[in-house]
Amino acid sequence: MKVVVNRDLCEANAVCMRRAPEVFKVDDKDKLHILIESPPEALRAKVETAVRLCPRQALSLIED
């Protein structure tokens, strides 16, 4: 799986970071960083939850 962020929608409110801090980080300038673009299968549940709970629906997963 690959994590994709729509920068036009993302407000960097850190919901994703709280759900999967191994994958998402919001910096001091309120910019979202994807730490692991293709996270391992072991993180799938956390990443799927983060994507689902994104208030702006700015995150998506692509299966590779």
Phi and psi restraints in degrees (range 20) as a CNS / XPLOR table:
assign (resid 1 and name C) (resid 2 and name N)
       (resid 2 and name CA) (resid 2 and name C) 1.0 -129.3 20.0 2
assign (resid 2 and name N) (resid 2 and name CA)
       (resid 2 and name C) (resid 3 and name N) 1.0 134.8 20.0 2
assign (resid 2 and name C) (resid 3 and name N)
       (resid 3 and name CA) (resid 3 and name C) 1.0 -89.6 20.0 2
assign (resid 3 and name N) (resid 3 and name CA)
       (resid 3 and name C) (resid 4 and name N) 1.0 132.9 20.0 2
assign (resid 3 and name C) (resid 4 and name N)
       (resid 4 and name CA) (resid 4 and name C) 1.0 -125.9 20.0 2
assign (resid 4 and name N) (resid 4 and name CA)
       (resid 4 and name C) (resid 5 and name N) 1.0 136.2 20.0 2
assign (resid 4 and name C) (resid 5 and name N)
       (resid 5 and name CA) (resid 5 and name C) 1.0 -118.9 20.0 2
assign (resid 5 and name N) (resid 5 and name CA)
       (resid 5 and name C) (resid 6 and name N) 1.0 133.1 20.0 2
assign (resid 5 and name C) (resid 6 and name N)
       (resid 6 and name CA) (resid 6 and name C) 1.0 -89.8 20.0 2
assign (resid 6 and name N) (resid 6 and name CA)
       (resid 6 and name C) (resid 7 and name N) 1.0 102.9 20.0 2
assign (resid 6 and name C) (resid 7 and name N)
       (resid 7 and name CA) (resid 7 and name C) 1.0 -64.4 20.0 2
assign (resid 7 and name N) (resid 7 and name CA)
       (resid 7 and name C) (resid 8 and name N) 1.0 -24.3 20.0 2
assign (resid 7 and name C) (resid 8 and name N)
       (resid 8 and name CA) (resid 8 and name C) 1.0 -70.4 20.0 2
assign (resid 8 and name N) (resid 8 and name CA)
       (resid 8 and name C) (resid 9 and name N) 1.0 -27.7 20.0 2
assign (resid 8 and name C) (resid 9 and name N)
       (resid 9 and name CA) (resid 9 and name C) 1.0 -96.1 20.0 2
assign (resid 9 and name N) (resid 9 and name CA)
       (resid 9 and name C) (resid 10 and name N) 1.0 -28.4 20.0 2
assign (resid 9 and name C) (resid 10 and name N)
       (resid 10 and name CA) (resid 10 and name C) 1.0 -65.3 20.0 2
assign (resid 10 and name N) (resid 10 and name CA)
       (resid 10 and name C) (resid 11 and name N) 1.0 129.1 20.0 2
assign (resid 10 and name C) (resid 11 and name N)
       (resid 11 and name CA) (resid 11 and name C) 1.0 -106.6 20.0 2
assign (resid 11 and name N) (resid 11 and name CA)
       (resid 11 and name C) (resid 12 and name N) 1.0 3.4 20.0 2
assign (resid 11 and name C) (resid 12 and name N)
       (resid 12 and name CA) (resid 12 and name C) 1.0 52.2 20.0 2
assign (resid 12 and name N) (resid 12 and name CA)
       (resid 12 and name C) (resid 13 and name N) 1.0 47.9 20.0 2
assign (resid 12 and name C) (resid 13 and name N)
       (resid 13 and name CA) (resid 13 and name C) 1.0 -86.6 20.0 2
assign (resid 13 and name N) (resid 13 and name CA)
       (resid 13 and name C) (resid 14 and name N) 1.0 0.0 20.0 2
assign (resid 13 and name C) (resid 14 and name N)
       (resid 14 and name CA) (resid 14 and name C) 1.0 73.4 20.0 2
assign (resid 14 and name N) (resid 14 and name CA)
       (resid 14 and name C) (resid 15 and name N) 1.0 12.8 20.0 2
assign (resid 14 and name C) (resid 15 and name N)
       (resid 15 and name CA) (resid 15 and name C) 1.0 -60.0 20.0 2
assign (resid 15 and name N) (resid 15 and name CA)
       (resid 15 and name C) (resid 16 and name N) 1.0 -44.1 20.0 2
assign (resid 15 and name C) (resid 16 and name N)
       (resid 16 and name CA) (resid 16 and name C) 1.0 -63.3 20.0 2
assign (resid 16 and name N) (resid 16 and name CA)
       (resid 16 and name C) (resid 17 and name N) 1.0 -39.8 20.0 2
assign (resid 16 and name C) (resid 17 and name N)
       (resid 17 and name CA) (resid 17 and name C) 1.0 -64.4 20.0 2
assign (resid 17 and name N) (resid 17 and name CA)
       (resid 17 and name C) (resid 18 and name N) 1.0 -37.8 20.0 2
assign (resid 17 and name C) (resid 18 and name N)
       (resid 18 and name CA) (resid 18 and name C) 1.0 -68.3 20.0 2
assign (resid 18 and name N) (resid 18 and name CA)
       (resid 18 and name C) (resid 19 and name N) 1.0 -30.8 20.0 2
assign (resid 18 and name C) (resid 19 and name N)
       (resid 19 and name CA) (resid 19 and name C) 1.0 -83.9 20.0 2
assign (resid 19 and name N) (resid 19 and name CA)
       (resid 19 and name C) (resid 20 and name N) 1.0 -35.1 20.0 2
assign (resid 19 and name C) (resid 20 and name N)
       (resid 20 and name CA) (resid 20 and name C) 1.0 -144.1 20.0 2
assign (resid 20 and name N) (resid 20 and name CA)
       (resid 20 and name C) (resid 21 and name N) 1.0 72.3 20.0 2
assign (resid 20 and name C) (resid 21 and name N)
       (resid 21 and name CA) (resid 21 and name C) 1.0 -65.2 20.0 2
assign (resid 21 and name N) (resid 21 and name CA)
       (resid 21 and name C) (resid 22 and name N) 1.0 -15.8 20.0 2
assign (resid 21 and name C) (resid 22 and name N)
       (resid 22 and name CA) (resid 22 and name C) 1.0 -71.6 20.0 2
assign (resid 22 and name N) (resid 22 and name CA)
       (resid 22 and name C) (resid 23 and name N) 1.0 -22.0 20.0 2
assign (resid 22 and name C) (resid 23 and name N)
       (resid 23 and name CA) (resid 23 and name C) 1.0 -110.3 20.0 2
assign (resid 23 and name N) (resid 23 and name CA)
       (resid 23 and name C) (resid 24 and name N) 1.0 -35.6 20.0 2
assign (resid 23 and name C) (resid 24 and name N)
       (resid 24 and name CA) (resid 24 and name C) 1.0 -118.8 20.0 2
assign (resid 24 and name N) (resid 24 and name CA)
       (resid 24 and name C) (resid 25 and name N) 1.0 141.4 20.0 2
assign (resid 24 and name C) (resid 25 and name N)
       (resid 25 and name CA) (resid 25 and name C) 1.0 -143.7 20.0 2
assign (resid 25 and name N) (resid 25 and name CA)
       (resid 25 and name C) (resid 26 and name N) 1.0 133.4 20.0 2
assign (resid 25 and name C) (resid 26 and name N)
       (resid 26 and name CA) (resid 26 and name C) 1.0 -106.2 20.0 2
assign (resid 26 and name N) (resid 26 and name CA)
       (resid 26 and name C) (resid 27 and name N) 1.0 123.8 20.0 2
assign (resid 26 and name C) (resid 27 and name N)
       (resid 27 and name CA) (resid 27 and name C) 1.0 -84.9 20.0 2
assign (resid 27 and name N) (resid 27 and name CA)
       (resid 27 and name C) (resid 28 and name N) 1.0 -178.0 20.0 2
assign (resid 27 and name C) (resid 28 and name N)
       (resid 28 and name CA) (resid 28 and name C) 1.0 -66.1 20.0 2
assign (resid 28 and name N) (resid 28 and name CA)
       (resid 28 and name C) (resid 29 and name N) 1.0 -16.0 20.0 2
assign (resid 28 and name C) (resid 29 and name N)
       (resid 29 and name CA) (resid 29 and name C) 1.0 -100.3 20.0 2
assign (resid 29 and name N) (resid 29 and name CA)
       (resid 29 and name C) (resid 30 and name N) 1.0 17.4 20.0 2
assign (resid 29 and name C) (resid 30 and name N)
       (resid 30 and name CA) (resid 30 and name C) 1.0 58.4 20.0 2
assign (resid 30 and name N) (resid 30 and name CA)
       (resid 30 and name C) (resid 31 and name N) 1.0 43.6 20.0 2
assign (resid 30 and name C) (resid 31 and name N)
       (resid 31 and name CA) (resid 31 and name C) 1.0 -116.1 20.0 2
assign (resid 31 and name N) (resid 31 and name CA)
       (resid 31 and name C) (resid 32 and name N) 1.0 131.7 20.0 2
assign (resid 31 and name C) (resid 32 and name N)
       (resid 32 and name CA) (resid 32 and name C) 1.0 -81.3 20.0 2
assign (resid 32 and name N) (resid 32 and name CA)
       (resid 32 and name C) (resid 33 and name N) 1.0 134.5 20.0 2
assign (resid 32 and name C) (resid 33 and name N)
       (resid 33 and name CA) (resid 33 and name C) 1.0 -120.9 20.0 2
assign (resid 33 and name N) (resid 33 and name CA)
       (resid 33 and name C) (resid 34 and name N) 1.0 134.8 20.0 2
assign (resid 33 and name C) (resid 34 and name N)
       (resid 34 and name CA) (resid 34 and name C) 1.0 -91.7 20.0 2
assign (resid 34 and name N) (resid 34 and name CA)
       (resid 34 and name C) (resid 35 and name N) 1.0 111.8 20.0 2
assign (resid 34 and name C) (resid 35 and name N)
       (resid 35 and name CA) (resid 35 and name C) 1.0 -77.3 20.0 2
assign (resid 35 and name N) (resid 35 and name CA)
       (resid 35 and name C) (resid 36 and name N) 1.0 -35.7 20.0 2
assign (resid 35 and name C) (resid 36 and name N)
       (resid 36 and name CA) (resid 36 and name C) 1.0 -131.1 20.0 2
assign (resid 36 and name N) (resid 36 and name CA)
       (resid 36 and name C) (resid 37 and name N) 1.0 100.6 20.0 2
assign (resid 36 and name C) (resid 37 and name N)
       (resid 37 and name CA) (resid 37 and name C) 1.0 -63.8 20.0 2
assign (resid 37 and name N) (resid 37 and name CA)
       (resid 37 and name C) (resid 38 and name N) 1.0 -35.8 20.0 2
assign (resid 37 and name C) (resid 38 and name N)
       (resid 38 and name CA) (resid 38 and name C) 1.0 -121.5 20.0 2
assign (resid 38 and name N) (resid 38 and name CA)
       (resid 38 and name C) (resid 39 and name N) 1.0 81.2 20.0 2
assign (resid 38 and name C) (resid 39 and name N)
       (resid 39 and name CA) (resid 39 and name C) 1.0 -66.4 20.0 2
assign (resid 39 and name N) (resid 39 and name CA)
       (resid 39 and name C) (resid 40 and name N) 1.0 153.7 20.0 2
assign (resid 39 and name C) (resid 40 and name N)
       (resid 40 and name CA) (resid 40 and name C) 1.0 -68.6 20.0 2
assign (resid 40 and name N) (resid 40 and name CA)
       (resid 40 and name C) (resid 41 and name N) 1.0 159.1 20.0 2
assign (resid 40 and name C) (resid 41 and name N)
       (resid 41 and name CA) (resid 41 and name C) 1.0 -56.5 20.0 2
assign (resid 41 and name N) (resid 41 and name CA)
       (resid 41 and name C) (resid 42 and name N) 1.0 -30.6 20.0 2
assign (resid 41 and name C) (resid 42 and name N)
       (resid 42 and name CA) (resid 42 and name C) 1.0 -61.7 20.0 2
assign (resid 42 and name N) (resid 42 and name CA)
       (resid 42 and name C) (resid 43 and name N) 1.0 -22.2 20.0 2
assign (resid 42 and name C) (resid 43 and name N)
       (resid 43 and name CA) (resid 43 and name C) 1.0 -98.2 20.0 2
assign (resid 43 and name N) (resid 43 and name CA)
       (resid 43 and name C) (resid 44 and name N) 1.0 2.9 20.0 2
assign (resid 43 and name C) (resid 44 and name N)
       (resid 44 and name CA) (resid 44 and name C) 1.0 -53.2 20.0 2
assign (resid 44 and name N) (resid 44 and name CA)
       (resid 44 and name C) (resid 45 and name N) 1.0 -49.2 20.0 2
assign (resid 44 and name C) (resid 45 and name N)
       (resid 45 and name CA) (resid 45 and name C) 1.0 -60.9 20.0 2
assign (resid 45 and name N) (resid 45 and name CA)
       (resid 45 and name C) (resid 46 and name N) 1.0 -43.0 20.0 2
assign (resid 45 and name C) (resid 46 and name N)
       (resid 46 and name CA) (resid 46 and name C) 1.0 -66.0 20.0 2
assign (resid 46 and name N) (resid 46 and name CA)
       (resid 46 and name C) (resid 47 and name N) 1.0 -42.8 20.0 2
assign (resid 46 and name C) (resid 47 and name N)
       (resid 47 and name CA) (resid 47 and name C) 1.0 -67.3 20.0 2
assign (resid 47 and name N) (resid 47 and name CA)
       (resid 47 and name C) (resid 48 and name N) 1.0 -43.1 20.0 2
assign (resid 47 and name C) (resid 48 and name N)
       (resid 48 and name CA) (resid 48 and name C) 1.0 -60.8 20.0 2
assign (resid 48 and name N) (resid 48 and name CA)
       (resid 48 and name C) (resid 49 and name N) 1.0 -39.4 20.0 2
assign (resid 48 and name C) (resid 49 and name N)
       (resid 49 and name CA) (resid 49 and name C) 1.0 -64.6 20.0 2
assign (resid 49 and name N) (resid 49 and name CA)
       (resid 49 and name C) (resid 50 and name N) 1.0 -44.7 20.0 2
assign (resid 49 and name C) (resid 50 and name N)
       (resid 50 and name CA) (resid 50 and name C) 1.0 -59.7 20.0 2
assign (resid 50 and name N) (resid 50 and name CA)
       (resid 50 and name C) (resid 51 and name N) 1.0 -43.7 20.0 2
assign (resid 50 and name C) (resid 51 and name N)
       (resid 51 and name CA) (resid 51 and name C) 1.0 -63.6 20.0 2
assign (resid 51 and name N) (resid 51 and name CA)
       (resid 51 and name C) (resid 52 and name N) 1.0 -45.7 20.0 2
assign (resid 51 and name C) (resid 52 and name N)
       (resid 52 and name CA) (resid 52 and name C) 1.0 -63.9 20.0 2
assign (resid 52 and name N) (resid 52 and name CA)
       (resid 52 and name C) (resid 53 and name N) 1.0 -35.7 20.0 2
assign (resid 52 and name C) (resid 53 and name N)
       (resid 53 and name CA) (resid 53 and name C) 1.0 -89.3 20.0 2
assign (resid 53 and name N) (resid 53 and name CA)
       (resid 53 and name C) (resid 54 and name N) 1.0 -3.0 20.0 2
assign (resid 53 and name C) (resid 54 and name N)
       (resid 54 and name CA) (resid 54 and name C) 1.0 -58.0 20.0 2
assign (resid 54 and name N) (resid 54 and name CA)
       (resid 54 and name C) (resid 55 and name N) 1.0 118.5 20.0 2
assign (resid 54 and name C) (resid 55 and name N)
       (resid 55 and name CA) (resid 55 and name C) 1.0 -62.7 20.0 2
assign (resid 55 and name N) (resid 55 and name CA)
       (resid 55 and name C) (resid 56 and name N) 1.0 -27.4 20.0 2
assign (resid 55 and name C) (resid 56 and name N)
       (resid 56 and name CA) (resid 56 and name C) 1.0 -101.8 20.0 2
assign (resid 56 and name N) (resid 56 and name CA)
       (resid 56 and name C) (resid 57 and name N) 1.0 2.0 20.0 2
assign (resid 56 and name C) (resid 57 and name N)
       (resid 57 and name CA) (resid 57 and name C) 1.0 53.1 20.0 2
assign (resid 57 and name N) (resid 57 and name CA)
       (resid 57 and name C) (resid 58 and name N) 1.0 42.6 20.0 2
assign (resid 57 and name C) (resid 58 and name N)
       (resid 58 and name CA) (resid 58 and name C) 1.0 -88.0 20.0 2
assign (resid 58 and name N) (resid 58 and name CA)
       (resid 58 and name C) (resid 59 and name N) 1.0 -10.1 20.0 2
assign (resid 58 and name C) (resid 59 and name N)
       (resid 59 and name CA) (resid 59 and name C) 1.0 -108.3 20.0 2
assign (resid 59 and name N) (resid 59 and name CA)
       (resid 59 and name C) (resid 60 and name N) 1.0 147.7 20.0 2
assign (resid 59 and name C) (resid 60 and name N)
       (resid 60 and name CA) (resid 60 and name C) 1.0 -149.4 20.0 2
assign (resid 60 and name N) (resid 60 and name CA)
       (resid 60 and name C) (resid 61 and name N) 1.0 164.0 20.0 2
assign (resid 60 and name C) (resid 61 and name N)
       (resid 61 and name CA) (resid 61 and name C) 1.0 -118.2 20.0 2
assign (resid 61 and name N) (resid 61 and name CA)
       (resid 61 and name C) (resid 62 and name N) 1.0 139.2 20.0 2
assign (resid 61 and name C) (resid 62 and name N)
       (resid 62 and name CA) (resid 62 and name C) 1.0 -118.6 20.0 2
assign (resid 62 and name N) (resid 62 and name CA)
       (resid 62 and name C) (resid 63 and name N) 1.0 129.2 20.0 2
assign (resid 62 and name C) (resid 63 and name N)
       (resid 63 and name CA) (resid 63 and name C) 1.0 -81.2 20.0 2
assign (resid 63 and name N) (resid 63 and name CA)
       (resid 63 and name C) (resid 64 and name N) 1.0 129.4 20.0 2
